[in-house]
Amino acid sequence: MNKRLSYLTSILLFIAFAVFIALRQTNPLNFESVRTYESLIFKGFINTILISFIALFGSVILGFFVYILQASKVRFFKAFIDVFTEIIYGTPLLVMIIVMAFLIGPAFNTYNRIVMGTLGLIIYMTPYMSNIFKSAFSSISEEQYMAMDLFGFTSFQRYRYIIIPQVIRILMPPLMNNFSLIIKGSALLNYLSFTELFYSINIMQTRTFAYSEGYLLMWALYIIITIPLSQFTRFFERRWGLK
């Protein structure tokens, strides 16, 4: 069996499994009631993408800043980042979002729970972003730095022709993986009544009692977002010979 046929067979098996699950529901599926809430669900779909991009952008900037501090020779900075990282690793994402929205925000007279919840998502992803920066920059060997010194490269030439191209090549696949994690993690913002995809479909379910239809639709919409990201990551890895 060739590669394409194997993938096609696998896809058909998963589709068949989804159809089997749908047909085995206690009540017959009826998506007519879902159509009434198309605009709400579409709004939640768009909001999920937007808030995920905001969280990605914020965590990339903060992650790079954390990487700089971690690479610093100042012991306090290194210790501070180590403690910060351990705290984040030991905290579930839902707990981080709730703590930011209901505890840390009010302590600073900030009561916009959506903003604080998004900030919680950004802070949660920061150590993971910092790690991919660390891996990317560590891929540049000492021999390359020595060669740059030997040929008299300026700082601009070092970053433009040697460092940045290699860092981007290493950085992109894990960055896209983290973006996929952010998209899935954004569903937890529904606890703050933010109109993202999970919250929108939950509203539809409570008003129409179309729970099975809602869960199937939610599953499909998240897959529509995340699978292209994973495929783009694989394409990037093949294009740059990372695998």
C-alpha positions in Angstrom: 0.0 0.0 0.0 1.5 3.3 -1.1 1.7 6.4 1.1 -1.2 8.3 -0.5 -3.5 5.3 -0.3 -2.6 4.7 3.3 -3.5 8.3 4.2 -6.7 8.1 2.2 -7.7 4.9 4.0 -6.9 6.4 7.4 -9.0 9.5 6.6 -12.0 7.4 5.5 -11.7 5.3 8.7 -11.9 8.4 10.9 -14.9 9.7 8.8 -16.6 6.4 9.2 -16.0 6.5 12.9 -17.5 10.0 13.1 -20.5 8.9 11.1 -20.9 5.8 13.4 -20.8 8.0 16.5 -23.4 10.4 15.0 -25.8 7.5 14.1 -25.5 5.9 17.5 -26.9 8.9 19.3 -30.0 8.4 21.4 -31.9 11.1 19.5 -31.6 11.6 15.7 -29.3 14.5 14.8 -31.1 17.6 13.6 -29.0 20.6 12.7 -32.0 22.9 11.8 -32.0 24.5 15.3 -28.2 25.2 14.9 -28.9 27.3 11.8 -30.7 29.9 13.9 -27.4 30.6 15.8 -25.1 30.7 12.7 -24.1 34.3 13.3 -23.3 33.7 17.0 -21.2 30.6 16.2 -19.5 32.4 13.4 -18.7 35.3 15.7 -17.3 32.8 18.2 -15.2 31.2 15.5 -13.7 34.5 14.4 -13.1 35.6 18.0 -11.2 32.3 18.7 -8.9 33.0 15.8 -8.4 36.7 16.8 -7.7 36.1 20.5 -5.4 33.2 19.5 -3.3 35.6 17.3 -3.2 38.2 20.1 -2.0 35.5 22.5 0.5 34.2 20.0 1.9 37.7 19.4 2.0 38.6 23.1 3.6 35.3 24.2 6.3 35.5 21.4 7.3 39.0 22.6 7.3 38.1 26.3 8.9 34.7 25.5 11.8 36.4 23.7 12.2 38.9 26.7 12.3 35.9 29.1 14.9 34.2 26.9 17.1 37.3 27.0 16.8 37.5 30.8 17.5 33.8 31.1 20.6 34.1 28.9 21.8 37.1 31.0 24.9 36.8 33.2 23.0 38.5 36.1 22.2 35.8 38.6 19.1 37.4 39.9 17.5 37.5 36.4 18.3 33.8 35.8 17.0 32.8 39.3 13.8 34.9 38.8 13.1 33.3 35.4 13.7 29.8 36.8 11.2 30.4 39.6 8.7 32.0 37.1 9.1 29.0 34.8 8.5 26.4 37.5 5.4 28.3 38.8 4.0 28.3 35.2 4.8 24.7 34.6 3.1 23.7 37.9 -0.1 25.7 37.1 -2.9 24.4 34.9 -4.0 26.8 32.2 -7.6 27.1 33.6 -6.2 28.0 37.0 -3.9 30.6 35.5 -6.8 32.2 33.6 -9.1 32.3 36.7 -6.3 33.6 39.0 -5.5 36.4 36.5 -9.1 37.4 36.0 -10.5 37.1 39.6 -7.4 37.6 41.8 -4.5 39.4 40.2 -6.7 41.7 38.0 -8.8 43.1 40.9 -5.6 43.5 43.0 -4.5 46.1 40.4 -8.0 47.6 40.1 -8.4 45.9 36.7 -11.8 44.3 36.3 -11.8 43.5 32.6 -11.8 39.7 32.9 -11.4 39.1 29.2 -8.2 41.1 29.0 -6.8 39.5 32.2 -7.8 36.0 31.0 -6.0 36.6 27.7 -3.0 37.9 29.6 -3.2 34.7 31.6 -3.0 32.7 28.4 -0.1 34.8 27.2 1.8 34.3 30.5 1.1 30.6 30.5 2.6 30.2 27.0 5.6 32.4 27.7 8.0 29.7 29.0 7.2 27.5 26.1 8.0 30.3 23.7 11.2 31.0 25.6 12.2 27.4 25.1 11.9 27.5 21.4 14.0 30.7 21.2 16.6 28.9 23.3 16.6 25.9 21.0 16.8 28.1 17.9 19.7 30.3 19.0 21.6 27.3 20.5 21.6 25.8 17.0 24.2 28.3 15.9 27.5 26.8 16.8 30.6 28.5 18.1 32.4 27.7 14.9 29.9 29.9 13.0 30.6 32.8 15.4 34.3 32.3 14.9 33.8 32.3 11.1 31.8 35.5 11.3 34.6 37.1 13.3 37.2 35.8 10.9 35.5 37.4 7.9 34.8 40.6 9.7 31.0 40.5 9.7 29.3 43.5 11.1 26.5 43.0 13.7 23.9 43.7 10.9 25.5 41.2 8.6 25.7 38.5 11.3 21.9 38.7 12.0 20.9 39.4 8.4 22.8 36.6 6.7 23.6 34.0 9.3 21.7 34.2 12.6 18.1 35.2 11.6 17.7 32.8 8.6 18.8 29.8 10.8 16.7 30.9 13.8 13.6 31.3 11.7 14.1 27.9 10.1 14.3 26.3 13.5 11.7 28.5 15.1 8.7 28.1 12.8 7.6 24.5 13.4 7.5 24.6 17.2 5.9 28.1 16.9 3.1 26.7 14.9 2.7 23.9 17.3 2.4 26.4 20.2 -0.1 28.4 18.1 -2.2 25.2 17.9 -2.0 24.8 21.7 -3.1 28.5 22.1 -6.2 27.9 19.9 -7.2 24.9 21.9 -6.4 26.6 25.2 -8.5 29.7 24.2 -11.6 27.5 24.8 -11.1 28.0 28.6 -11.9 31.6 28.2 -15.5 30.5 28.0 -15.4 30.5 31.9 -15.1 34.3 31.6 -18.2 34.5 29.3 -16.0 35.5 26.4 -17.8 34.8 23.1 -15.3 32.4 21.6 -16.2 29.2 19.8 -16.8 27.0 22.9 -18.9 29.6 24.6 -21.0 30.4 21.5 -21.9 26.7 20.9 -22.6 26.3 24.6 -25.1 29.1 24.4 -26.8 27.5 21.4 -26.9 24.1 23.2 -28.6 25.5 26.4 -31.3 27.3 24.3 -32.0 24.5 21.8 -30.9 21.4 23.7 -29.0 20.3 20.6 -26.1 19.0 22.6 -24.9 16.2 20.3 -25.1 18.5 17.2 -23.2 21.3 19.1 -20.4 19.0 20.2 -20.0 17.5 16.7 -20.0 21.1 15.2 -17.5 22.3 17.8 -15.2 19.3 17.1 -15.3 20.0 13.3 -14.7 23.7 13.6 -11.6 23.3 15.9 -10.3 20.7 13.5 -10.8 23.1 10.6 -8.5 25.6 12.4 -5.9 23.3 13.8 -5.3 20.7 11.0 -4.2 23.3 8.4 -1.7 24.6 11.0 -0.2 21.1 11.5 0.0 20.5 7.8 1.7 23.9 7.3 4.2 22.9 10.0 4.9 19.6 8.2 5.3 21.4 4.9 7.7 23.8 6.5 9.8 21.0 8.0 10.0 19.2 4.7 10.8 22.5 2.8 13.7 23.3 5.1 14.9 19.7 5.6 14.2 19.6 9.3 13.0 16.0 9.0 
